[in-house]
Amino acid sequence: MTSEAAGQPAPAELPSSVQRLELDEREVFLVGTAHVSPQSVRDTKEAIEALEPDTVCVELCPARYENLENQDSWRKLDIFQVIREGKAALLLSSFLMHSFQRRLAQRFGIEPGAEMREAIARARERGARLELIDRDIQISLKRTWASLGFWQRTKVMGQLAGSALVGDDLKEEDIEKLRDSGNLTDLMSALAEALPGVKGTLIDERDAYMAEKLRQSAGPRTVAVVGAGHLPGITGLADSSCDLENLEQVPDPPIWPRVVAWLVPILIIALFAYGLVWGDRERAIESVYIWVALNGGLAALGAVIALAHPVTILAAFAAAPLTSLNPLMAAGWVAGLVQALLRKPLVADMENLADSLGSVRGFWSNRLTRILLVVVLCNLGSVLATFVAGAWIVGRTL
């Protein structure tokens, strides 16, 4: 049965961002949005009011839904646990993405995710079933991180950091252009070419996941509010099913990085021992100085850039030469824990986190984000020093 036959508005009467699908004799209307677009909020409201759906689906997972509904959820964050579990880089990546959205949202006078809030409010208002159809954000980030090599990860972090510096010159019409199918195709093609791993896990896999969730949704008429970038993928996968459990698995990391992580320190220690026992003892001692100076110096430099406490900077310098020889430890973890002990995040830091993410200065002034910066920048400096110092020492010894 078509929309016109049911006495419901024809597609032409709906906002241009709405697309209609038929799934197993059910109607699904996709509202393509830009997450900081005032027009997207209006489109969401108009579509739900006009279509009166039985079910409203939103591009949210339970964790993001909780954050959207409960603005105080950051108060429960245990920064010590984040550091111990090695999740600082993932959390900082999430903050950087949120920062870019928030800066744009503040510029246009709208809260990030306002179209999702509108969809939730309208669903409750009319008593419609609300379904969260997106994959858990942590799974998406972990699968993405696992698909990238070291230099790709560095590139992604650099681009995310750069995104925190832009946005002030964007206009509302620039944001609205992101919902145009032609512009989106060009954008997705560029992303696929530059970072295929990122597009595969953050876009393509989630397209398949949400398409399957829509197939499983209840009710004869559904309105789904999703990012416009997901519309081509979801509509293209509407007639095919996928295994959700497979998309929810976090793959085991490849073994070769762990092998390299152990081989490098074993090689360095072996070269030290060879030089001290059988080779040029003086050159071997100089190699030790090189290792300590470069590892300690670059890790400490990372702490300085993060504006860490002076004791944290000293801790980074002292820890890096040793942790670089132990794959089970990291200089950033030590420095981050020291910074967290010396400058423990306050309740105010948790309460002001959203505002802090709205500016570059906020990342450094907020104690929580500064700790994450300490961890990431110290680790980056230590890793870089390991390769530079290692190559130097090998060249001097062999």
C-alpha positions, -999 to 999 in steps of 0.1 A, spaced: 0 0 0 14 34 -10 15 65 12 -10 82 -11 -35 53 -8 -33 54 29 -43 90 30 -8 100 42 13 127 27 29 118 -6 67 119 -7 66 152 -26 48 168 4 76 157 28 109 174 33 134 168 5 157 150 30 132 122 34 135 89 14 109 61 13 117 24 14 96 -7 13 108 -35 35 87 -67 37 55 -48 30 65 -22 56 71 15 49 104 30 62 110 67 57 146 78 61 153 114 72 188 123 62 203 148 85 235 168 93 241 165 130 245 202 136 219 214 111 189 235 123 171 224 91 175 188 101 157 194 133 128 210 114 128 181 88 127 155 116 97 173 133 78 177 101 83 141 89 72 125 122 42 148 126 31 142 90 37 104 88 25 95 123 48 64 125 44 34 147 81 32 152 108 59 153 144 47 148 174 69 156 211 67 147 221 61 183 235 33 204 227 28 241 258 46 252 252 77 230 215 77 239 225 78 276 250 106 270 223 125 250 197 120 278 220 124 307 244 153 304 260 145 337 271 110 326 308 122 323 309 126 361 311 88 364 342 86 342 372 69 360 402 85 343 426 61 362 407 31 347 408 47 312 447 50 314 452 15 329 431 -1 301 450 19 274 419 36 262 432 72 264 437 76 227 402 62 219 386 86 244 406 115 231 395 107 195 359 107 206 364 140 224 380 155 193 351 145 170 326 158 196 346 190 198 342 198 161 305 191 162 301 212 193 319 242 178 297 242 147 266 237 169 275 267 190 281 288 160 246 280 146 229 281 180 220 244 182 230 216 204 248 186 188 223 158 182 194 182 184 176 163 156 179 131 176 165 147 206 136 160 184 130 125 171 130 111 206 106 138 219 82 133 190 82 95 195 73 99 231 47 125 224 28 102 201 35 70 220 55 55 191 81 28 197 116 41 199 145 20 186 182 26 188 197 12 155 233 22 156 262 0 166 279 6 200 303 36 196 331 18 214 329 -12 191 330 11 161 360 30 174 378 -2 184 372 -19 150 384 13 133 415 16 155 423 -21 149 421 -16 111 447 12 111 485 10 112 506 32 134 511 59 108 474 58 98 465 62 134 488 92 137 473 107 105 438 103 119 447 118 152 463 147 134 433 153 112 410 151 142 432 176 160 431 198 130 393 197 129 393 213 163 410 244 147 384 249 119 348 257 117 346 293 126 343 304 89 316 279 80 281 291 73 248 273 78 244 268 40 278 250 40 264 226 66 232 221 46 253 212 15 265 181 34 231 166 30 233 169 -8 238 135 -24 263 147 -50 285 164 -23 282 134 -1 293 111 -29 324 132 -35 331 134 3 328 96 8 350 89 -23 377 111 -9 374 94 25 376 60 9 407 70 -10 425 86 19 415 63 47 398 31 35 399 15 69 381 44 85 353 45 59 349 7 60 343 5 98 327 39 105 305 42 74 301 10 55 297 -14 84 273 9 102 253 12 70 249 -26 70 242 -27 107 215 0 106 199 -15 75 196 -48 93 182 -31 124 156 -14 102 146 -47 87 141 -60 122 122 -30 135 86 -33 145 55 -16 131 41 -12 96 53 24 93 87 36 105 106 69 105 144 66 108 165 96 116 201 90 103 230 110 91 227 119 54 260 102 47 244 69 56 214 72 32 231 57 1 245 28 20 213 20 38 191 22 8 216 1 -12 215 -26 14 178 -26 20 172 -59 2 201 -79 18 206 -92 53 237 -93 74 250 -109 106 248 -84 134 269 -105 157 298 -105 132 297 -67 130 297 -65 168 329 -85 172 362 -67 180 389 -85 160 420 -97 177 449 -74 168 474 -89 143 503 -107 159 531 -89 140 529 -56 160 533 -76 192 563 -94 177 579 -62 166 571 -47 200 592 -74 216 619 -77 189 629 -40 190 637 -39 228 654 -74 226 676 -61 197 685 -29 215 694 -47 247 714 -73 228 733 -44 211 740 -28 244 753 -61 258 774 -68 228 790 -34 229 797 -36 266 811 -71 266 827 -77 232 826 -44 213 836 -8 219 826 -2 255 828 36 252 805 36 221 781 12 239 779 36 268 773 65 244 745 45 228 729 42 262 730 79 266 715 83 231 686 60 241 679 77 274 682 112 259 660 107 229 633 86 246 632 107 277 635 139 258 608 133 233 584 119 258 590 149 281 585 172 251 551 156 246 543 163 283 555 199 278 532 204 248 503 191 269 512 217 296 517 189 321 528 194 357 566 197 361 567 165 380 548 148 352 574 160 327 602 146 349 582 113 352 578 111 315 616 116 310 625 90 336 599 64 325 603 65 287 638 49 284 626 20 305 590 16 292 603 16 256 621 -16 265 590 -32 280 560 -36 256 537 -42 286 542 -6 297 540 29 281 556 62 290 523 79 285 505 57 310 531 65 337 529 102 329 491 102 327 488 85 361 512 110 377 493 139 361 460 125 373 474 122 409 488 157 409 459 174 390 430 151 397 399 161 377 374 180 397 336 178 395 338 212 378 360 197 350 333 170 344 305 195 345 323 219 321 336 191 298 310 199 271 320 236 271 357 227 272 353 207 240 340 237 222 375 253 219 411 244 215 420 263 247 394 242 265 413 210 258 443 223 276 425 241 305 402 211 314 421 187 337 404 156 322 413 163 286 448 175 296 455 141 312 445 124 279 467 148 260 496 139 283 491 102 277 488 104 239 516 130 233 541 112 257 534 79 240 538 94 206 571 110 216 584 77 231 574 57 200 591 81 177 622 81 198 623 43 199 626 41 161 650 71 157 673 60 186 671 23 176 681 31 140 709 53 153 723 27 177 721 -1 151 741 21 127 767 29 154 771 -7 165 770 -28 133 
